[in-house]
């Protein structure tokens, strides 16, 4: 009877969870997740009024609840569950056909969708058959339910190849269950005890673990310095770090490295807080510095190219502010956080302005905007002559932007393919970690179709 429950039962539950964690039968993260779930359930019982007179839980004591002091500490941050190295992801994608041979096509499709979409395993396993829709512009979106946050009908932009995978799976399901109402079908129906196709996969963790364990050992490169020479070694990679939820971290890392702004990535991950999103990917201090070194080696002001010295790294941190298309070193503008520039978006003519190769996409977009504005104003756009003259981009500004772009591209063209690849990786890191407030409405970049390459089913 609920009236017989008490505080001692809560203590016993918490002690049991602690014991399972100490004996290695339950991870610290799983323990915290279970206790949080029970706490939410007990709270929901009360908010629904189920503990009131005449209800099913009437008489449940007030102290039969999990209090803040009952909650275990957050587990220490570890590499387990974080993004998998690119080399490991390539090897996994190469061996995906063996997963289908080992289990069934639904397991393969599930893994493909986990990798491509970054959704939680339960969000993929419960997808409805009609989960693929299109936005008004014709682009494909995945419609899914975020069970963790109780947000239903979420829409995720997906690439063409991912959409093709879903359409092929939809066709297989329709052929397998021709008499079932399509509205009741699951995209990934359970293979057994499911005569109508209305039950989804329960879990693929066991199958996924058996598949990973059956694969050849994974290796990743490790760079060391021996006698002032960089030497690359191949070291083993722990297979225990490869499990379905890790693909969500990989999704976040791939998009972050591709330059997707963190606020856009937050929406893609369907997080409420941007700090949650930031915990899904990493850029270490060493990698950031290496990226800055590579990018700033191709830095330009409005006249000449220059290479930053090591001693200028500190000055960059405290003596510059990010602005549109580059950085500003003018002291009063730096002190004002970039909001005290009288030239506004005409900074390319300023002595204190400089830019580098990481701003090349912004400069190219700016040039395109200038040219479009000029063409529009020169056409049948109705306006007084003085207004048209003031709004017309000057030929000098257009020439300067073009010269700057040509200079950056010329230096890039002089690089070897290997150096150019390193610069492109460094640019992705620098653009990802850059935070710029321009004091104007933000225009989001188009979402890249970022997915590890593999053979379509």
C-alpha distance (Angstrom), angle and dihedral (degrees) to the residues before:
residue distance angle dihedral
X1 . . .
X2 3.84 . .
X3 3.82 90.7 .
X4 3.81 88.9 64.1
X5 3.76 93.6 58.1
X6 3.77 117.0 99.5
X7 3.74 150.2 160.5
X8 3.80 92.0 -73.6
X9 3.81 89.9 64.2
X10 3.80 91.2 54.4
X11 3.81 90.5 49.9
X12 3.80 90.8 49.0
X13 3.82 90.7 50.6
X14 3.81 92.6 50.4
X15 3.81 91.7 46.8
X16 3.78 91.2 50.8
X17 3.79 92.0 51.3
X18 3.80 89.5 49.2
X19 3.81 91.0 50.7
X20 3.81 92.5 51.3
X21 3.80 89.8 51.2
X22 3.80 94.1 48.5
X23 3.82 91.9 50.0
X24 3.80 92.1 50.5
X25 3.81 95.9 -113.4
X26 3.80 92.4 113.5
X27 3.78 129.3 32.7
X28 3.79 120.3 -126.5
X29 3.80 90.6 -116.4
X30 3.80 92.1 50.5
X31 3.80 91.0 48.1
X32 3.79 91.2 53.5
X33 3.81 91.3 46.6
X34 3.83 92.3 51.8
X35 3.79 93.6 48.3
X36 3.80 91.8 47.7
X37 3.80 89.9 50.6
X38 3.81 92.9 51.7
X39 3.79 90.0 47.5
X40 3.81 91.1 53.6
X41 3.80 92.0 47.5
X42 3.81 93.6 51.7
X43 3.78 90.3 47.0
X44 3.80 90.7 49.4
X45 3.81 90.8 52.3
X46 3.78 89.2 58.2
X47 3.82 97.0 42.7
X48 3.81 89.6 51.7
X49 3.80 90.2 53.1
X50 3.80 94.5 -119.0
X51 3.81 92.1 137.3
X52 3.80 94.2 57.4
X53 3.83 125.8 105.1
X54 3.79 113.0 -63.6
X55 3.81 93.5 11.9
X56 3.82 126.7 120.5
X57 3.82 92.7 -101.3
X58 3.80 97.5 38.3
X59 3.78 112.5 155.3
X60 3.80 96.9 23.7
X61 3.84 104.2 154.1
X62 3.78 120.0 -113.8
X63 3.81 91.0 -125.9
X64 3.81 91.2 58.0
X65 3.78 89.6 96.9
X66 3.78 139.7 94.7
X67 3.78 110.1 -104.7
X68 3.81 126.4 -159.7
X69 3.80 91.2 -99.8
X70 3.82 89.3 56.9
X71 3.78 92.5 61.0
X72 3.83 114.9 98.3
X73 3.78 120.2 -127.3
X74 3.76 119.7 -90.6
X75 3.82 108.8 -88.8
X76 3.77 116.0 -108.1
X77 3.77 115.2 -90.3
X78 3.80 110.7 -101.4
X79 3.77 136.0 172.4
X80 3.82 91.2 -110.4
X81 3.77 109.1 107.2
X82 3.78 93.1 16.6
X83 3.77 125.3 118.4
X84 3.78 115.3 -55.4
X85 3.81 117.7 -125.3
X86 3.79 116.3 -97.0
X87 3.79 90.9 -115.5
X88 3.81 90.8 56.8
X89 3.81 92.5 47.3
X90 3.80 90.7 51.5
X91 3.79 91.2 51.7
X92 3.81 91.7 47.2
X93 3.79 92.9 50.5
X94 3.80 90.3 48.8
X95 3.82 90.2 56.5
X96 3.83 97.3 44.2
X97 3.84 92.9 105.7
X98 3.81 88.8 62.4
X99 3.82 89.3 58.0
X100 3.80 90.5 59.4
X101 3.81 90.9 47.1
X102 3.79 90.9 48.9
X103 3.82 96.3 48.1
X104 3.82 124.1 -2.3
X105 3.77 141.7 -66.5
X106 3.82 93.1 -91.5
X107 3.80 91.0 60.7
X108 3.78 90.2 51.8
X109 3.82 92.5 48.3
X110 3.81 90.8 47.5
X111 3.80 91.3 53.7
X112 3.81 91.6 45.8
X113 3.81 90.6 53.4
X114 3.80 93.0 45.5
X115 3.81 89.6 54.2
X116 3.81 96.6 42.2
X117 3.80 101.2 40.9
X118 3.81 104.5 30.2
X119 3.80 91.5 -138.5
X120 3.78 121.4 150.8
X121 3.82 114.0 -95.0
X122 3.81 93.9 -110.0
X123 3.82 90.3 50.9
X124 3.80 91.2 56.1
X125 3.81 96.0 40.5
X126 3.83 92.0 55.1
X127 3.81 97.6 47.0
X128 3.77 114.8 138.2
X129 3.79 119.9 -127.0
X130 3.83 91.3 -110.4
X131 3.82 93.2 51.7
X132 3.81 92.5 122.8
X133 3.80 115.6 84.5
X134 3.79 137.6 152.3
X135 3.77 133.7 -119.8
X136 3.83 119.6 -129.4
X137 3.82 89.4 -93.7
X138 3.81 90.6 58.1
X139 3.81 97.0 -107.7
X140 3.80 118.0 138.6
X141 3.80 122.0 -109.2
X142 3.79 132.3 -174.8
X143 3.81 114.6 -131.9
X144 3.80 112.5 -152.4
X145 3.81 141.7 151.1
X146 3.80 121.0 -109.3
X147 3.80 96.8 -145.8
X148 3.80 94.0 177.2
X149 3.80 93.9 61.3
X150 3.83 96.1 28.6
X151 3.82 91.5 -118.2
X152 3.77 112.5 141.7
X153 3.78 131.3 -164.8
X154 3.80 96.5 25.3
X155 3.81 116.5 176.4
X156 3.81 121.6 -141.6
X157 3.83 123.0 -174.9
X158 3.80 110.0 -126.8
X159 3.78 135.5 -174.6
X160 3.78 127.8 -104.7
X161 3.81 95.8 -104.4
X162 3.80 92.1 51.1
X163 3.79 89.8 49.8
X164 3.82 89.3 50.4
X165 3.81 89.9 54.0
X166 3.82 90.2 52.8
X167 3.81 93.9 47.5
X168 3.79 91.8 51.9
X169 3.78 90.6 49.8
X170 3.81 90.7 48.9
X171 3.78 89.8 54.5
X172 3.80 91.8 50.2
X173 3.81 91.7 50.5
X174 3.83 93.0 49.2
X175 3.80 90.4 50.6
X176 3.80 91.8 48.2
X177 3.83 95.6 48.0
X178 3.82 105.5 27.8
X179 3.80 96.1 158.4
X180 3.80 99.2 49.5
X181 3.79 120.5 97.6
X182 3.86 104.7 -102.7
X183 3.81 89.5 -135.9
X184 3.82 89.0 65.7
X185 3.80 97.8 45.2
X186 3.78 124.6 103.8
X187 3.78 122.0 -136.9
X188 3.81 89.9 -133.0
X189 3.82 105.8 33.8
X190 3.77 120.4 -166.5
X191 3.85 110.2 -102.8
X192 3.83 96.0 -136.3
X193 3.84 136.2 44.6
X194 3.77 88.8 10.8
X195 3.83 108.2 108.6
X196 3.82 95.1 162.5
X197 3.80 100.1 38.4
X198 3.80 93.8 -120.9
X199 3.81 95.9 121.0
X200 3.77 120.2 80.1
X201 3.78 129.6 -148.1
X202 3.78 112.3 -71.3
X203 3.78 98.6 -153.7
X204 3.79 139.5 -22.9
X205 3.80 98.4 -169.2
X206 3.81 94.7 103.8
X207 3.81 93.1 46.9
X208 3.79 91.5 44.6
X209 3.81 91.5 50.0
X210 3.80 92.5 49.9
X211 3.81 89.9 49.7
X212 3.81 94.5 49.1
X213 3.81 91.4 47.4
X214 3.81 90.3 51.7
X215 3.81 92.9 55.8
X216 3.81 123.9 92.4
X217 3.78 116.3 -90.8
X218 3.79 115.0 -76.4
X219 3.78 121.8 -128.3
X220 3.79 131.9 -167.8
X221 3.82 129.1 -167.6
X222 3.80 119.1 -102.8
X223 3.81 118.0 -166.3
X224 3.80 118.4 -149.3
X225 3.78 132.7 173.4
X226 3.79 115.0 -123.0
X227 3.80 119.1 176.0
X228 3.82 91.0 -16.8
X229 3.82 89.8 -52.5
X230 3.78 125.3 114.8
X231 3.80 109.5 -126.8
X232 3.79 124.2 -171.8
X233 3.80 119.2 -146.1
X234 3.79 128.9 -176.5
X235 3.79 111.7 -128.5
X236 3.84 129.4 -176.1
X237 3.80 119.6 -95.8
X238 3.80 119.2 -140.4
X239 3.81 109.1 -114.1
X240 3.80 90.6 -154.3
X241 3.79 87.5 76.3
X242 3.81 90.8 63.2
X243 3.80 111.2 85.6
X244 3.83 134.8 127.3
X245 3.82 98.3 -89.6
X246 3.81 91.0 53.5
X247 3.81 88.3 71.0
X248 3.81 88.9 67.6
X249 3.80 89.5 60.4
X250 3.81 89.5 46.3
X251 3.81 89.9 53.9
X252 3.80 91.3 52.6
X253 3.80 92.8 45.8
X254 3.82 93.9 49.3
X255 3.79 93.3 50.8
X256 3.79 93.1 44.1
X257 3.80 91.0 51.1
X258 3.80 88.8 48.8
X259 3.80 89.1 60.9
X260 3.81 99.6 -104.0
X261 3.84 106.1 159.0
X262 3.77 114.3 -111.6
X263 3.81 93.0 -118.9
X264 3.81 89.9 55.6
X265 3.81 90.8 45.1
X266 3.81 88.6 52.0
X267 3.80 89.1 59.1
X268 3.80 92.1 45.8
X269 3.80 90.7 52.0
X270 3.84 89.8 44.5
X271 3.80 92.9 -129.7
X272 3.79 123.8 157.1
X273 3.81 94.2 -147.8
X274 3.78 127.3 46.6
X275 3.81 89.8 -143.3
X276 3.81 88.7 64.0
X277 3.79 89.9 55.4
X278 3.79 91.9 49.0
X279 3.79 89.0 57.7
X280 3.80 90.7 62.4
X281 3.79 97.4 66.1
X282 3.76 137.6 31.9
X283 3.75 142.4 -151.4
X284 3.78 110.2 -174.5
X285 3.79 121.5 -143.0
X286 3.80 91.1 -112.8
X287 3.78 92.9 52.5
X288 3.81 90.9 46.0
X289 3.79 92.1 52.5
X290 3.80 92.3 46.1
X291 3.80 89.6 50.2
X292 3.81 92.1 48.6
X293 3.80 90.2 49.1
X294 3.78 92.1 53.1
X295 3.79 95.9 43.8
X296 3.79 97.3 44.2
X297 3.79 90.3 49.8
X298 3.81 81.8 74.4
X299 3.78 97.9 47.2
X300 3.80 123.5 140.5
X301 3.74 136.1 -169.2
X302 3.79 122.2 -165.7
X303 3.81 92.1 -78.3
X304 3.80 116.0 21.9
X305 3.77 144.3 17.1
X306 3.79 118.6 -111.8
X307 3.80 140.6 178.4
X308 3.79 120.2 -134.8
X309 3.78 117.9 -125.4
X310 3.81 122.6 -134.1
X311 3.79 89.3 -110.1
X312 3.82 89.7 62.1
X313 3.81 95.5 62.2
X314 3.79 91.6 86.5
X315 3.79 90.8 45.2
X316 3.81 89.2 53.2
X317 3.78 90.6 54.6
X318 3.80 96.2 50.6
X319 3.82 104.7 20.6
X320 3.78 104.6 49.8
X321 3.76 138.1 59.3
X322 3.79 127.2 -157.7
X323 3.79 113.6 -114.4
X324 3.75 137.3 165.5
X325 3.82 110.2 -49.9
X326 3.82 95.6 -6.7
X327 3.80 145.3 -12.9
X328 3.80 135.0 -56.1
X329 3.83 126.4 -142.9
X330 3.81 98.4 -176.1
X331 3.86 104.1 127.5
X332 3.82 99.2 -137.1
X333 3.80 92.1 47.0
X334 3.81 91.3 47.1
X335 3.80 90.1 51.1
X336 3.82 89.8 50.4
X337 3.79 92.4 51.6
X338 3.80 93.0 -112.0
X339 3.82 96.2 -51.9
X340 3.82 98.9 105.2
X341 3.79 101.9 67.1
X342 3.81 111.6 125.4
X343 3.81 91.2 -162.0
X344 3.81 92.0 60.0
X345 3.82 105.0 -176.5
X346 3.82 95.5 -1.8
X347 3.81 92.6 80.3
X348 3.79 93.9 127.4
X349 3.78 88.2 82.0
X350 3.81 94.9 52.9
X351 3.82 126.3 103.9
X352 3.81 90.4 -140.1
X353 3.81 95.3 54.2
X354 3.81 124.4 97.5
X355 3.76 135.0 163.2
X356 3.79 139.0 -171.5
X357 3.77 141.2 -155.7
X358 3.82 92.9 -81.1
X359 3.83 88.7 68.3
X360 3.82 93.6 53.2
X361 3.85 94.3 104.8
X362 3.83 89.6 50.4
X363 3.82 92.1 49.2
X364 3.80 91.8 48.8
X365 3.80 91.1 49.1
X366 3.83 89.7 48.1
X367 3.80 91.4 52.2
X368 3.79 91.0 49.6
X369 3.81 89.9 51.0
X370 3.80 91.5 50.1
X371 3.79 92.1 50.5
X372 3.80 92.8 47.0
X373 3.80 91.2 49.1
X374 3.79 91.6 49.7
X375 3.80 93.3 49.3
X376 3.77 92.0 48.2
X377 3.79 94.0 48.9
X378 3.81 91.5 47.1
X379 3.80 91.2 52.7
X380 3.78 128.3 64.1
X381 3.79 95.4 -52.8
X382 3.82 106.8 143.4
X383 3.79 114.0 -131.0
X384 3.80 140.8 121.1
X385 3.78 114.0 -85.6
X386 3.83 94.2 -114.4
X387 3.82 91.2 52.1
X388 3.79 91.7 46.9
X389 3.82 90.8 50.0
X390 3.80 93.5 49.7
X391 3.80 92.7 47.9
X392 3.81 95.7 44.5
X393 3.85 112.2 104.8
X394 3.79 109.0 -120.9
X395 3.78 120.9 -114.6
X396 3.80 88.7 -127.6
X397 3.81 92.3 57.7
X398 3.79 91.2 48.7
X399 3.81 91.2 48.6
X400 3.79 92.2 49.5
X401 3.78 93.4 49.9
X402 3.79 90.3 48.3
X403 3.81 92.4 48.9
X404 3.79 91.0 49.0
X405 3.81 92.3 49.9
X406 3.82 91.5 46.0
X407 3.80 90.9 50.5
X408 3.80 93.4 50.7
X409 3.80 92.6 45.6
X410 3.79 91.9 46.2
X411 3.79 91.6 55.8
X412 3.81 90.1 46.9
X413 3.81 90.5 51.4
X414 3.81 89.7 53.8
X415 3.80 91.5 59.4
X416 3.77 124.3 95.4
X417 3.84 115.5 -109.6
X418 3.82 89.5 -106.4
X419 3.82 93.6 51.0
X420 3.79 90.9 44.8
X421 3.81 90.4 53.0
X422 3.81 89.7 51.1
X423 3.80 90.9 49.5
X424 3.81 91.4 50.2
X425 3.81 91.0 51.7
X426 3.80 90.4 47.6
X427 3.81 91.4 49.4
X428 3.80 90.0 53.3
X429 3.81 90.4 53.4
X430 3.79 94.7 45.7
X431 3.82 93.7 47.1
X432 3.77 90.6 47.5
X433 3.81 94.9 54.3
X434 3.81 95.2 40.4
X435 3.79 117.8 108.4
X436 3.80 114.6 -167.9
X437 3.79 128.6 173.9
X438 3.79 109.7 -166.1
X439 3.78 99.3 177.3
X440 3.80 92.3 -118.0
X441 3.81 136.3 89.9
X442 3.76 110.6 -69.9
X443 3.80 120.4 -119.3
X444 3.76 112.7 -152.3
X445 3.77 119.7 -137.7
X446 3.80 117.9 -121.5
X447 3.78 112.9 -89.4
X448 3.80 111.0 -103.7
X449 3.78 118.2 -130.2
X450 3.79 93.0 -117.4
X451 3.79 116.0 -179.9
X452 3.81 135.8 129.8
X453 3.81 110.1 -98.6
X454 3.78 118.2 -107.9
X455 3.76 142.4 148.8
X456 3.79 113.9 -79.9
X457 3.78 117.4 -121.2
